[in-house]
Amino acid sequence: MDRTPDRATHFPCPGDRIERDSVDRDSGVTDTTTDSDQTRALRREMVTALVNDGTLADDRWRDAFLTVPRHVLVPAYYQAGAHIDCDMDRQRWLELIYSDTTLVTQRRPDAVTSSGTMPSLVAMMLQALEVQDGHRVLQVGTGTGYTAALLCEWLGSAQVTSIDVDADLTAAARNRLRRCGYTPTVLTADGAHGDPERTPYDRIIATFAVASIPPAWIDQTRPGGIVLAPVFSGLAKLTVTSQGHAQGRFIGPGYFMRHRATPDAQTDGESVAEANERHWPQRTTELPASVYYDSDFRFMLDLTMPRLSHGNPGGARNDLILHAPDGSHAHVDAEGALTQSGPRRLWDDIEAIHQTWRCLGAPPRERFGLTVTPQHQTIWLDTPDSDHQWQVG
């Protein structure tokens, strides 16, 4: 391990917001906190819960989760629109930090732009990565730095590179990681291009969603190496077989924010065209609005109709509004009343996709796989030579 000899135990607690409405500022220290008996106890409780539910089965990753102080790397967040940090409500701040919760850590007025991934999903992904001592890992999507810290704890900082498009995030993460005793290479650039100067990598792990695997990730991973990335709403685990070629399966859900090529790029739901004035006849539907939240169907829907955005009037999942990038719109209420507008009948298309999914046996995402070549990327059902294939990218 190449951490600093004396592990940091006394950490600044940032209390100020920065201009972009990110919820920490390393230069605005207003209080200090230690890795105390309280924070260590909360970490033990979090890890015990992850072990008991079967999420965290690897002893070395268990030790890493016990060691890395998440409260230093996620010093503040938003909850229900409210800014929470250690200056405001220390007990509430710590309890959520060490809960199995995704925490919003940066936002714009119209969109969330960064978050701290829920620990159970981080644990699942890191175990699926199958790292070994000596491996070099590129983590794409630095965010808070928590995943990078866990990788450093196992592999040592010299083996880890983390990249993010947002300079505010990388600067803050770099400083917080250093306070914890970790010094990975942290780069500011579009993660879709990877890190061509330090190739090859043994593993690449991405924490933002893509519609297809960026070719650079395959090219920068040695043959036999693994690329782990959210594609649509599924987590794809691919083995690189040769230059430009990889293949693997979807191993579970992977709901992440979409890739941003620049810090100010559009995020989920921002690219919806203005609704077309055409209104289709109102009717009722037997397909309930809640089907949108069926995890297995959602993968099929994302695959065939990507980039939908949604809303729930009053917060109820049985009352759903959907928008497509072309301006098509559908509203299904709790009684099944349907209104549609725009260039196409959006919900009619979703009903047809649902019928196809049912005819295929309502397959979960784990029955799907992905083949990547320099020319094509193909998602398939059950086997690579399946009759049921979808071109992506």
N, C-alpha and C positions, 0 to 999 in steps of 0.2 A: 504494500500500500504506500502511496506517496502523499498522504495527507500531511498537514503540518504536525510536527511532533506533539505539540500540546493542543489537544482538541479544544475548540472554542466552547466555553460554557457560559459566557456573559454576552448577551446579544442586544444590540439596540432595538428598540421598538418604534418603528416609524409611525408618526401620527398625522402627517400632513398629506393632502391630496395633491397630485400633480395636475398640470394644465389639461391633459387629455382625459381627466376623470378616472385615471388609474388610482387605485386605492392605497398606494404606499409611496413614500419618497424617502430614499435612503439618506438624503442630506437633511431631512427635517426631524432629527432625533428629539423627541420630547420626553422620553422615558426609557428605562432599560428594564430588561427582564433576563432571567437566567434559565438555563435548562434545569429546572428545579425538580424536586420530588413530585410536585403536582404534574408538570408536563411529562415526566417520565412515566408516571402512573397512568396518565391519559393515553400515552402511546402504548403501554402494555395492554390497556383495555381494548384499544382499537385492534391491535395485533391479535389478541386472544379471540376477539369476535371473528376476524378474518380466518383464523386457523380453525375455529369451531365450525364455521359454515362451509369449510372445505375450499375456500378461495385461496388461501395461502398455505401451500403444502410443502414448499421447499425450505429447508432449514436455513440456508444461507440468505435467501430473500427475507425470511422471517427476521433474522438478525439485523439485516439492513433496515427494515421497517422499524425495528425497535431502536435503532441507533439514530437515524436521520431526524432532526428536529423540524417537523413540518411547520410549526408555528413561526420559525424564523424565515422560512421560504414563502409562507403565505401570511404576511404580517397584517393583512387587512382584506376585506372583501365586502361585497354587497349581499344583503339578504332582504328580499321583498322590497327592493329599491333603497333600503337603508344602508348607510356606510357603517361598518362595524370594524373597530380595531381595538388594540389593547388599552388605549387611552380612554375609550368610551365605556366599555363593559367587558372587563378582562375575563370574567367567568364565562359569559356567553361566547366571547371570541374564541377561547380555548376549547370549549365543548364542541363547537362546530368544526374547528380546525381538525380535531381528532375524532370526528364522526365520519361515517362513510358517505360523504356528501360532496357533490361537485359545487365549487364555490366560484362565483363570478368575481373576477379580480380587476377587470378593466372594461370600460364601456364608453360608447359614444351616446349622444342623446337618442339616436335611432337604432342602436345595435350593441350587442355584447361583442367584444373583440378579444377577450382572453378570460380563461378560467383555470382553476385548479381542479384537475380531474379527480373523480372520486377514488379513494385509495383501493377499493376492491378491483376496479377496472385497471388501475396501474399495476396491481399485483398480478392480475391475470395476464396482462400483456408482457410484463417482464419475465414471467415464468415461461410463457410461450416462446420467448425470444431464444431460449436455450443457450444462454451465454456460458462460456467457459473461461477460465483464467487465461489471460493473454489476449483475449479477443479485443478488437478495436470496434467501437460502436459509434455510429452517428445517430444522434437523436434529433429529429426534425420537428420543430415547434417547441422552443424552450419554455415559453410561458413563465411560470413561477420559478422554474429550476428544480422542482421537487423530483421529477423523474431522473434528471441528470444527476442529482445528488445520490439517489439510490444506486444508479449505475456506477458512480464513482466509489461508493462504499464497497461494492463488490470488486470492481475491476481496477480501481486506482484512477486518479484524475487524468494521467497521461494517456489512458486508453479511450477517453470519452471526448467527443466533440458534440456540441449542441448548437443549433442554428435557428434563428427566428428572424422574420422580416422587420420586426418592430424594434427600433433602437432603444426606446424607453424600456421595453421588456428585457432586452439583453443586458443593458447596463445595470438595471436593478438586480437581475438574476445573478450576474457575475459578482456583484458586491455581496449579495446575501450568501452565495455559495462560498465565497472566500471566508466570510465570518464563520461558516460551519467547518472550515478546514478543507474545502474542496476547490481545486483549481483546474477544472476542465477547460478546453478551448471553447470559447463562446463566440459565435460569429453572428454578424448582422447581415442577412442577405435573404433572398427568396429561397426558401427551403426546397422548392421543387427542383432547383438546380443542384441540390446536394452540395458536396464539398470536393470539387475536383482536385484540389491541391494535396489532399491527404489520403487519397485512395491507394489501395483498395480497403474497404471495410469488411469485417466479418459479419456484422449485423447492422441493419438500418431499421429504426423504429420511428414511426410518424405519429404525431398526436393532433393532426387535423385531417379532415376528410377530403378525398379526391374522387373525381369521377373516373379516373384511370390512373394507373401507376406512372409517375414521371419516368421517362426512359433513363434519366441520370441515376436514379436509385438502383436500377438493375445494373447499369454499366459500372457503377462505383462499388458494387458488392462482388467479392471474389466468388468463383464457382463453388457451390456447396454452401454458400452463405445464405442468410435468411433476411428477407424484407418483410416487415410486419407493418401494415398500414390499414386505416379505415377507408374502404371503398364504398361509396354511397353510405349505407347504414350498417355495413357488415365489416368485420375485422378479417382481412385477408392475410394469410401466412404463406409466403411464397419462398420456394427454394430456387436460387439462381442455378441454372444448369450449364449455361455457357454465355458468352458475350451477347447481351441483349435479350436473353431468353430466361424465363422463369415460369414456374407453375406451382400451384398449391390450392388450398381450400379455404373457405370461410370458416372460422372457428367460433364465431359468436357475434353478438351485437357490438357495434362500434359507433355510437352517436357522438360525433365531434363537430365543432364548427368547421366550415369549409375553408379550404385553402385561400389565402390572400397573397397576391403577388406583390402588393405594396401595403404599407400600414393603413392607408386610407381607402383601400379597395372596398368594393361592395361586399357585404356579408349576407348571411341568410335572410331572405325576404326582402332585400333592398332593390333587387333588379326586376321587380314585377312591373310589366308595362301597364300603362293606364288602361283601365277596363274599357273594352269595346262597348259601344252603346247598344249593341244588339242584345235583346233579352229573349231567351227561349221560353216556351210555355211552361208554366208552373205545373208540378205534379208531385206525387208522393213516391218515395223509394222504400224498398224493403231492406236495403243495405244500410245498416245504422251508421251514424257518424263515428261511433266508437271503433269501427273497423280500422280507421286510420292509425289507431294506437296498438293494433295487433302486431307484435314485434315481427312475426314471421311474414305476414302479408306486407308489412311495411317495406321489407327488403325487396320484395317483388315489385312493389309500387315504385320505389326509388329507382330500381333498375330500368323500368319501362317508362317512367314519367318523372325524371329528375327535376330538382329545383322547385318543387312546390313549397309554398309558404302557407302557414295556417294561423288561425286565431280561434279563440273560444269565447264567445260572448258570455259574460258572467262567470267565466272560469269553468264551465261545465263541459266535460268531454263529449257529451251526447248532443252538443250544439256546436257545429263545426263550420268554419268558413275557410275555404281553400282558394288560393290564387296561383295561377301558372304564369311563367315569364311572358307568355304571349298576350296576357291580359284577360284570359279566361278566368271565370269566377264561379264558384258553387257555394251554396249555403244549405246545409241540412240541419234542421232543428230536431229537438228531442222527440217530436211526433212523426218524424219522417217527411215533413214538408220540404220540398226541394225547389230552390230557385237557382237559375243559371244565367250567365251573361257572358258576352265575349265572342270571339271568333269560333269557338267550338263548345260543345256540351261536355264540360269537364267531368261532371259526375257520371254521365253515360259512359265515358271512356274508363273511368275507375270501376264501374260495375262490370265492364267487359274484362278488364284485367283481373278482377276478383274471380270471375267465372273461370277464366283460364287457369288461375292459380289453384282453384278448387279441383278442376279437371286433372291437374298434374298431381293431385294428392295432397294439396296444401303443404308443400315442402317447406321445412324450416330452412334458414339460411345456411345451416351446416351441410345441407345436401348440394350446395353450389360450390363451384370452384372457378379458378381464373387461370388462364394461360396468357402469357405475355411473350410476344415476339417483336422484333424491330418493325414489322409491318402492321400487326394487328394485336388487339387485346380482346379476348373472348371470355365471357362468363358462361359456364355450362352447368347443366343439371346432372348430378350423379357422376358422370364420367366425361373425360375430354372429348370423346367421340359421340357424345349424346346427340340425338335429334333436336334437342332443345338448347339452343345457343343464342347468345345476345352479344353483338359487337358493341364495345364501349370505347370511349375516348374520341 
